[in-house]
Amino acid sequence: MPENGPRASADRRAAHGGGRAGRRDVRALLLAAAGLALAGSVLAGSLPPDLLAGPPAAPHGRSAEAEYADDRAPSAARERCADGRDPAESFPPGRVRGAAVEEIQERGQLVVGIDQNSYLWGYRSPQTGDIVGFDIDLVMAIAEDLLGPDPDVRFLAIPTDQRIPAVQDGTVDMVVRTMSITCERWQDVAFSTAYFETGQQLLVPANSSIQGFDESLDGMRVCSANGSTASKRLESESHGADLVGADNHLDCLVRVQLGLADALMTDSALAAGHVAQDPSMRLADDPLTQESYGVAMNLANTDLVSWVNAVLEDYREPGPDGTRSEWRQSYDRWLARYLYDEETDPPPAPPRPQYRD
């Protein structure tokens, strides 16, 4: 079982695995069970052997890559800050060697807060022992740009409610941990531009009477990770539910599996890992919000934020010979199998970057 310690250090480099074998039958099963499937379960021993090393990449579908994902119509409301800004706006990109970047380069090591319990995003492979996933691919791209080939990266596994303190007190240089960019969080940490779009959604057992974020929650026990955007939404609008807190969203899934909670609320993107490992779960109704994941850094380290944004500019771009972007390659490796149907869906693409004036 993955450890949940607040400062668990994993000084390993990510292993980039995955072939190109399509798993359309698996995806069909998950979609039938949960609409859009995402999942996570502690019962790693119940997984097929090919999943233990990490999901293989989906087959190449269309050769053309969509420019940006957020050109599509949103299905839920998006937050606006008091000054009218979209919270996903960040500092302009630029590789400027300021104090924060200089410290990392002179140290020769990048220290990153991650999750090792989020299947597909950041998790320890039971087969190899390496921490792998979509977030980890991005960490390695940033590290290689800052430090060169074969960079020294120190991973610190951090609970959801410790992400901001770890950035503020310098325990980590950055957090890459499916962290939603919000106006409130911008008061405490700085964010890169968005690298993934998601939204809050309820995850329930397939036979649950819960229909969605409505009166069907009355009297139900709903779990969310402490300090998450899901917990804040539930605190402001519970629909009569009894709220249950946990260190991580995976702990909430375990509570549901053990009958200690009736539902959990988390990002729809994280829910994919949950359903992928436990198809007995389903997503209830549509996402409630439209949110973006970003890399969190110290407010004072604007040079590092701009450097990461420059890395993300390159990460999103297809190669000059038409090869898929690093973002798309990572998506294919980890997420396409559960989120993308090449016959009906537009090609997956990253969010359009937004910059502050």
BAKOL-154462 format. One record per residue (C-alpha): residue number from 1; residue in one letter; x, y, z. Coordinates in Angstrom, 2 decimals, padded with zeros to 5 digits, always signed. Layout:
N
[NUM; 'A'; [X; Y; Z]] ...
***
This chain:
357
[1; 'M'; [+000.00; +000.00; +000.00]] [2; 'P'; [+001.42; +003.46; -000.81]] [3; 'E'; [+002.56; +005.40; +002.23]] [4; 'N'; [+000.74; +008.57; +003.23]] [5; 'G'; [+003.38; +010.26; +005.41]] [6; 'P'; [+003.46; +014.08; +005.28]] [7; 'R'; [+007.12; +014.23; +004.30]] [8; 'A'; [+007.73; +010.86; +002.68]] [9; 'S'; [+010.81; +011.26; +000.49]] [10; 'A'; [+011.11; +009.29; -002.72]] [11; 'D'; [+014.47; +010.05; -004.30]] [12; 'R'; [+013.75; +008.27; -007.54]] [13; 'R'; [+013.58; +009.33; -011.12]] [14; 'A'; [+010.35; +008.75; -013.00]] [15; 'A'; [+010.26; +005.82; -015.39]] [16; 'H'; [+008.66; +006.68; -018.72]] [17; 'G'; [+006.97; +003.50; -019.84]] [18; 'G'; [+004.08; +002.52; -022.01]] [19; 'G'; [+003.60; +000.99; -025.40]] [20; 'R'; [+001.03; +001.82; -028.05]] [21; 'A'; [-001.46; -000.99; -027.57]] [22; 'G'; [-005.08; +000.19; -027.61]] [23; 'R'; [-007.45; -001.01; -024.95]] [24; 'R'; [-010.81; -000.11; -026.42]] [25; 'D'; [-012.61; -002.96; -024.66]] [26; 'V'; [-011.40; -001.74; -021.26]] [27; 'R'; [-012.41; +001.82; -022.04]] [28; 'A'; [-015.85; +000.71; -023.16]] [29; 'L'; [-016.34; -001.16; -019.89]] [30; 'L'; [-015.32; +001.87; -017.86]] [31; 'L'; [-017.50; +004.25; -019.81]] [32; 'A'; [-020.46; +001.93; -019.38]] [33; 'A'; [-019.78; +001.69; -015.65]] [34; 'A'; [-019.03; +005.33; -014.98]] [35; 'G'; [-019.66; +007.66; -017.87]] [36; 'L'; [-016.17; +009.16; -017.94]] [37; 'A'; [-013.96; +006.79; -016.07]] [38; 'L'; [-011.19; +007.64; -013.66]] [39; 'A'; [-010.16; +005.56; -010.72]] [40; 'G'; [-007.95; +004.54; -007.84]] [41; 'S'; [-007.94; +001.59; -005.47]] [42; 'V'; [-005.56; +000.32; -002.85]] [43; 'L'; [-006.09; -003.22; -004.06]] [44; 'A'; [-003.14; -003.22; -006.44]] [45; 'G'; [-002.97; -006.98; -006.35]] [46; 'S'; [-006.33; -007.16; -008.11]] [47; 'L'; [-005.07; -005.27; -011.16]] [48; 'P'; [-004.14; -007.01; -014.39]] [49; 'P'; [-000.34; -007.39; -014.65]] [50; 'D'; [-000.07; -004.96; -017.54]] [51; 'L'; [-001.53; -002.17; -015.41]] [52; 'L'; [+000.98; -002.58; -012.62]] [53; 'A'; [+003.79; -000.99; -014.61]] [54; 'G'; [+001.58; +001.86; -015.80]] [55; 'P'; [-001.01; +002.21; -018.54]] [56; 'P'; [+000.18; +001.77; -022.12]] [57; 'A'; [-000.33; +004.66; -024.47]] [58; 'A'; [-003.40; +004.78; -026.62]] [59; 'P'; [-002.95; +004.16; -030.35]] [60; 'H'; [-002.34; +007.11; -032.61]] [61; 'G'; [-005.63; +008.37; -033.93]] [62; 'R'; [-005.59; +011.58; -035.94]] [63; 'S'; [-002.33; +013.09; -037.05]] [64; 'A'; [-003.46; +016.68; -036.46]] [65; 'E'; [-003.32; +017.94; -032.89]] [66; 'A'; [-005.93; +020.44; -031.72]] [67; 'E'; [-004.38; +023.75; -030.78]] [68; 'Y'; [-005.86; +024.19; -027.32]] [69; 'A'; [-008.50; +022.32; -025.37]] [70; 'D'; [-010.23; +025.34; -023.86]] [71; 'D'; [-011.45; +026.52; -027.26]] [72; 'R'; [-014.31; +024.10; -026.62]] [73; 'A'; [-017.45; +025.21; -024.82]] [74; 'P'; [-017.17; +024.69; -021.03]] [75; 'S'; [-019.75; +022.48; -019.35]] [76; 'A'; [-019.65; +024.36; -016.01]] [77; 'A'; [-019.03; +027.82; -014.64]] [78; 'R'; [-015.44; +029.06; -014.33]] [79; 'E'; [-014.20; +031.14; -011.39]] [80; 'R'; [-013.35; +034.81; -011.82]] [81; 'C'; [-011.27; +036.73; -009.31]] [82; 'A'; [-012.34; +040.03; -007.74]] [83; 'D'; [-010.20; +041.97; -010.21]] [84; 'G'; [-011.86; +040.20; -013.13]] [85; 'R'; [-008.92; +037.93; -013.88]] [86; 'D'; [-009.15; +034.27; -014.71]] [87; 'P'; [-007.15; +032.55; -011.92]] [88; 'A'; [-005.25; +030.59; -014.60]] [89; 'E'; [-003.48; +033.79; -015.75]] [90; 'S'; [+000.20; +033.69; -014.84]] [91; 'F'; [+003.44; +035.60; -015.42]] [92; 'P'; [+004.81; +035.80; -018.98]] [93; 'P'; [+007.21; +033.00; -019.94]] [94; 'G'; [+010.95; +033.57; -019.90]] [95; 'R'; [+014.12; +031.73; -018.93]] [96; 'V'; [+015.54; +034.40; -016.62]] [97; 'R'; [+018.15; +033.18; -014.13]] [98; 'G'; [+016.90; +034.99; -011.04]] [99; 'A'; [+017.50; +034.11; -007.39]] [100; 'A'; [+015.17; +031.09; -007.23]] [101; 'V'; [+016.40; +029.53; -010.47]] [102; 'E'; [+020.02; +030.21; -009.52]] [103; 'E'; [+019.57; +028.49; -006.15]] [104; 'I'; [+018.16; +025.34; -007.78]] [105; 'Q'; [+020.88; +025.22; -010.40]] [106; 'E'; [+023.68; +025.77; -007.89]] [107; 'R'; [+022.19; +023.10; -005.62]] [108; 'G'; [+021.98; +020.77; -008.61]] [109; 'Q'; [+018.71; +019.28; -007.43]] [110; 'L'; [+015.01; +020.09; -007.87]] [111; 'V'; [+012.76; +019.36; -004.87]] [112; 'V'; [+009.16; +018.75; -005.85]] [113; 'G'; [+006.03; +018.05; -003.81]] [114; 'I'; [+003.98; +015.31; -005.47]] [115; 'D'; [+001.32; +012.70; -004.75]] [116; 'Q'; [+002.26; +009.05; -004.80]] [117; 'N'; [-001.32; +007.85; -004.33]] [118; 'S'; [-003.03; +009.25; -007.46]] [119; 'Y'; [-003.23; +006.51; -010.06]] [120; 'L'; [-002.34; +007.81; -013.54]] [121; 'W'; [-001.14; +011.15; -012.15]] [122; 'G'; [+001.49; +010.47; -009.50]] [123; 'Y'; [+001.78; +007.00; -007.98]] [124; 'R'; [+004.36; +004.39; -007.08]] [125; 'S'; [+004.35; +001.54; -009.55]] [126; 'P'; [+003.99; -001.71; -007.59]] [127; 'Q'; [+006.07; -003.43; -010.24]] [128; 'T'; [+009.07; -001.09; -010.52]] [129; 'G'; [+008.92; +001.01; -007.35]] [130; 'D'; [+009.26; +004.18; -009.44]] [131; 'I'; [+006.89; +007.11; -009.03]] [132; 'V'; [+005.20; +007.63; -012.38]] [133; 'G'; [+002.24; +009.39; -013.99]] [134; 'F'; [+001.09; +012.43; -015.96]] [135; 'D'; [+002.28; +014.89; -013.30]] [136; 'I'; [+005.62; +013.14; -013.00]] [137; 'D'; [+006.25; +013.45; -016.75]] [138; 'L'; [+005.82; +017.21; -016.39]] [139; 'V'; [+008.16; +017.32; -013.38]] [140; 'M'; [+010.87; +015.60; -015.40]] [141; 'A'; [+010.44; +018.02; -018.32]] [142; 'I'; [+010.87; +020.98; -015.95]] [143; 'A'; [+013.84; +019.38; -014.21]] [144; 'E'; [+015.63; +018.58; -017.47]] [145; 'D'; [+015.16; +022.16; -018.66]] [146; 'L'; [+016.53; +023.59; -015.40]] [147; 'L'; [+019.31; +021.09; -014.73]] [148; 'G'; [+020.10; +019.32; -017.99]] [149; 'P'; [+019.97; +015.63; -018.95]] [150; 'D'; [+019.46; +013.03; -016.22]] [151; 'P'; [+018.52; +015.65; -013.59]] [152; 'D'; [+018.60; +015.04; -009.85]] [153; 'V'; [+014.97; +015.25; -008.63]] [154; 'R'; [+013.88; +014.75; -005.06]] [155; 'F'; [+010.21; +013.83; -004.71]] [156; 'L'; [+008.40; +014.60; -001.44]] [157; 'A'; [+004.96; +013.01; -001.04]] [158; 'I'; [+002.74; +015.68; +000.52]] [159; 'P'; [-000.89; +015.49; +001.75]] [160; 'T'; [-003.41; +017.77; +000.06]] [161; 'D'; [-003.64; +020.26; +002.93]] [162; 'Q'; [+000.18; +020.56; +003.17]] [163; 'R'; [+000.79; +021.65; -000.42]] [164; 'I'; [+000.68; +025.38; +000.26]] [165; 'P'; [+002.69; +025.31; +003.53]] [166; 'A'; [+005.39; +023.21; +001.84]] [167; 'V'; [+005.78; +025.85; -000.89]] [168; 'Q'; [+005.65; +028.77; +001.52]] [169; 'D'; [+008.29; +027.46; +003.94]] [170; 'G'; [+010.66; +026.32; +001.21]] [171; 'T'; [+010.36; +022.59; +001.91]] [172; 'V'; [+009.85; +022.18; -001.85]] [173; 'D'; [+010.69; +024.32; -004.87]] [174; 'M'; [+007.31; +023.59; -006.39]] [175; 'V'; [+004.25; +021.38; -006.12]] [176; 'V'; [+003.08; +019.38; -009.13]] [177; 'R'; [+000.16; +017.50; -007.65]] [178; 'T'; [-003.12; +017.93; -009.56]] [179; 'M'; [-003.49; +021.28; -007.78]] [180; 'S'; [-006.37; +023.46; -008.95]] [181; 'I'; [-005.59; +027.12; -009.56]] [182; 'T'; [-007.97; +029.32; -007.56]] [183; 'C'; [-008.21; +033.01; -006.70]] [184; 'E'; [-007.92; +032.25; -002.99]] [185; 'R'; [-004.77; +030.14; -003.46]] [186; 'W'; [-003.12; +032.94; -005.43]] [187; 'Q'; [-003.03; +034.84; -002.12]] [188; 'D'; [-000.60; +032.24; -000.75]] [189; 'V'; [+001.30; +030.78; -003.73]] [190; 'A'; [+001.99; +031.60; -007.36]] [191; 'F'; [+000.92; +029.33; -010.20]] [192; 'S'; [+002.17; +028.50; -013.64]] [193; 'T'; [-000.20; +028.64; -016.57]] [194; 'A'; [-002.71; +025.78; -016.75]] [195; 'Y'; [-001.58; +022.35; -017.89]] [196; 'F'; [-004.89; +020.45; -017.55]] [197; 'E'; [-008.60; +021.19; -017.32]] [198; 'T'; [-010.88; +019.45; -014.83]] [199; 'G'; [-013.86; +020.05; -012.51]] [200; 'Q'; [-015.35; +018.90; -009.23]] [201; 'Q'; [-017.51; +015.79; -009.43]] [202; 'L'; [-019.09; +013.19; -007.17]] [203; 'L'; [-017.92; +009.59; -007.29]] [204; 'V'; [-020.28; +006.96; -005.88]] [205; 'P'; [-020.79; +003.18; -005.91]] [206; 'A'; [-022.59; +001.98; -009.03]] [207; 'N'; [-025.68; +000.98; -007.01]] [208; 'S'; [-025.87; +004.26; -005.09]] [209; 'S'; [-029.11; +006.25; -004.91]] [210; 'I'; [-027.13; +009.49; -005.17]] [211; 'Q'; [-028.03; +011.20; -008.44]] [212; 'G'; [-025.75; +014.21; -008.30]] [213; 'F'; [-024.93; +017.34; -006.30]] [214; 'D'; [-028.51; +017.78; -005.11]] [215; 'E'; [-031.01; +016.77; -002.44]] [216; 'S'; [-030.13; +013.11; -002.97]] [217; 'L'; [-027.07; +013.86; -000.77]] [218; 'D'; [-029.28; +014.60; +002.26]] [219; 'G'; [-028.14; +012.39; +005.15]] [220; 'M'; [-025.32; +010.82; +003.09]] [221; 'R'; [-021.68; +010.75; +004.22]] [222; 'V'; [-019.58; +012.58; +001.62]] [223; 'C'; [-015.79; +012.49; +001.86]] [224; 'S'; [-013.27; +014.98; +000.46]] [225; 'A'; [-009.56; +015.66; +000.95]] [226; 'N'; [-008.82; +018.29; +003.58]] [227; 'G'; [-007.84; +021.60; +002.01]] [228; 'S'; [-009.12; +020.65; -001.44]] [229; 'T'; [-011.43; +022.71; -003.63]] [230; 'A'; [-013.94; +019.88; -003.19]] [231; 'S'; [-013.94; +020.30; +000.59]] [232; 'K'; [-014.52; +024.03; +000.28]] [233; 'R'; [-017.45; +023.49; -002.08]] [234; 'L'; [-019.02; +020.95; +000.26]] [235; 'E'; [-018.58; +023.23; +003.26]] [236; 'S'; [-020.44; +026.02; +001.46]] [237; 'E'; [-023.16; +023.82; -000.02]] [238; 'S'; [-023.56; +020.38; +001.53]] [239; 'H'; [-027.17; +019.62; +000.48]] [240; 'G'; [-027.67; +018.08; +003.93]] [241; 'A'; [-024.72; +015.67; +003.64]] [242; 'D'; [-022.55; +014.70; +006.59]] [243; 'L'; [-019.03; +015.79; +005.65]] [244; 'V'; [-016.05; +013.48; +006.14]] [245; 'G'; [-012.47; +014.70; +005.80]] [246; 'A'; [-009.32; +012.77; +004.87]] [247; 'D'; [-005.67; +013.54; +004.07]] [248; 'N'; [-005.99; +012.47; +000.42]] [249; 'H'; [-008.73; +011.67; -002.07]] [250; 'L'; [-007.53; +008.04; -002.18]] [251; 'D'; [-008.29; +007.79; +001.55]] [252; 'C'; [-011.83; +008.88; +000.69]] [253; 'L'; [-012.12; +006.12; -001.89]] [254; 'V'; [-011.05; +003.58; +000.72]] [255; 'R'; [-013.71; +004.90; +003.09]] [256; 'V'; [-016.36; +004.42; +000.42]] [257; 'Q'; [-015.08; +000.92; -000.34]] [258; 'L'; [-015.23; +000.04; +003.37]] [259; 'G'; [-018.72; +001.47; +003.79]] [260; 'L'; [-017.51; +004.36; +005.96]] [261; 'A'; [-018.68; +006.97; +003.43]] [262; 'D'; [-021.37; +007.00; +000.76]] [263; 'A'; [-019.61; +009.19; -001.80]] [264; 'L'; [-016.48; +011.21; -002.41]] [265; 'M'; [-015.99; +014.48; -004.21]] [266; 'T'; [-012.79; +015.12; -006.14]] [267; 'D'; [-011.57; +016.40; -009.48]] [268; 'S'; [-013.11; +014.55; -012.41]] [269; 'A'; [-009.58; +013.98; -013.74]] [270; 'L'; [-008.52; +012.25; -010.53]] [271; 'A'; [-011.72; +010.25; -010.54]] [272; 'A'; [-010.45; +008.62; -013.74]] [273; 'G'; [-007.78; +006.80; -011.80]] [274; 'H'; [-010.37; +005.62; -009.29]] [275; 'V'; [-012.72; +004.06; -011.83]] [276; 'A'; [-009.81; +002.61; -013.79]] [277; 'Q'; [-008.89; +000.52; -010.76]] [278; 'D'; [-012.38; +000.05; -009.35]] [279; 'P'; [-015.05; -000.13; -012.09]] [280; 'S'; [-017.72; -000.67; -009.41]] [281; 'M'; [-017.64; +003.13; -008.95]] [282; 'R'; [-019.42; +005.66; -011.14]] [283; 'L'; [-019.46; +009.42; -011.59]] [284; 'A'; [-022.69; +011.08; -010.53]] [285; 'D'; [-023.97; +013.71; -012.96]] [286; 'D'; [-021.71; +016.29; -014.66]] [287; 'P'; [-018.77; +018.29; -013.25]] [288; 'L'; [-019.85; +021.18; -011.03]] [289; 'T'; [-016.97; +023.49; -011.87]] [290; 'Q'; [-014.39; +024.22; -014.54]] [291; 'E'; [-010.91; +024.32; -013.02]] [292; 'S'; [-007.31; +024.22; -014.18]] [293; 'Y'; [-004.28; +022.43; -012.76]] [294; 'G'; [-001.12; +024.47; -012.35]] [295; 'V'; [+002.37; +024.15; -010.89]] [296; 'A'; [+002.47; +025.94; -007.50]] [297; 'M'; [+005.54; +027.94; -006.46]] [298; 'N'; [+006.49; +030.54; -003.86]] [299; 'L'; [+005.01; +033.99; -004.48]] [300; 'A'; [+008.48; +035.54; -004.29]] [301; 'N'; [+009.93; +033.23; -006.96]] [302; 'T'; [+008.57; +034.97; -010.03]] [303; 'D'; [+011.68; +034.04; -012.02]] [304; 'L'; [+010.95; +030.33; -011.42]] [305; 'V'; [+007.28; +030.79; -012.37]] [306; 'S'; [+008.29; +032.44; -015.65]] [307; 'W'; [+010.85; +029.68; -016.31]] [308; 'V'; [+008.22; +026.96; -015.76]] [309; 'N'; [+005.85; +028.83; -018.07]] [310; 'A'; [+008.55; +028.83; -020.75]] [311; 'V'; [+008.93; +025.07; -020.30]] [312; 'L'; [+005.16; +024.66; -020.62]] [313; 'E'; [+005.18; +026.67; -023.86]] [314; 'D'; [+007.54; +024.08; -025.36]] [315; 'Y'; [+005.76; +021.17; -023.66]] [316; 'R'; [+002.49; +022.03; -025.41]] [317; 'E'; [+003.95; +022.51; -028.88]] [318; 'P'; [+004.03; +019.74; -031.52]] [319; 'G'; [+007.45; +018.93; -032.94]] [320; 'P'; [+008.67; +020.63; -036.15]] [321; 'D'; [+008.24; +017.35; -038.01]] [322; 'G'; [+004.61; +017.06; -036.93]] [323; 'T'; [+005.25; +014.69; -034.02]] [324; 'R'; [+002.93; +015.03; -031.07]] [325; 'S'; [+003.78; +017.43; -028.29]] [326; 'E'; [+005.29; +016.16; -025.06]] [327; 'W'; [+001.97; +017.04; -023.41]] [328; 'R'; [+000.06; +014.86; -025.87]] [329; 'Q'; [+002.56; +012.01; -025.60]] [330; 'S'; [+002.12; +012.01; -021.82]] [331; 'Y'; [-001.67; +012.18; -022.22]] [332; 'D'; [-001.55; +009.19; -024.56]] [333; 'R'; [+000.67; +007.29; -022.14]] [334; 'W'; [-001.49; +007.76; -019.06]] [335; 'L'; [-004.95; +009.18; -019.72]] [336; 'A'; [-006.15; +008.56; -023.26]] [337; 'R'; [-007.13; +005.00; -022.52]] [338; 'Y'; [-009.77; +006.21; -020.05]] [339; 'L'; [-010.73; +009.66; -021.34]] [340; 'Y'; [-010.45; +009.63; -025.10]] [341; 'D'; [-012.40; +007.93; -027.89]] [342; 'E'; [-010.66; +008.74; -031.15]] [343; 'E'; [-013.84; +007.99; -033.13]] [344; 'T'; [-016.07; +010.51; -031.33]] [345; 'D'; [-013.89; +012.95; -029.36]] [346; 'P'; [-011.88; +015.91; -030.64]] [347; 'P'; [-008.13; +015.33; -030.33]] [348; 'P'; [-006.91; +015.92; -026.76]] [349; 'A'; [-004.98; +019.15; -026.32]] [350; 'P'; [-003.67; +021.27; -023.43]] [351; 'P'; [-005.38; +024.41; -022.10]] [352; 'R'; [-004.56; +027.70; -023.81]] [353; 'P'; [-002.03; +029.63; -021.69]] [354; 'Q'; [-003.13; +032.99; -020.28]] [355; 'Y'; [-000.69; +035.65; -019.14]] [356; 'R'; [-000.96; +038.70; -016.90]] [357; 'D'; [-000.27; +042.10; -018.39]] 
***
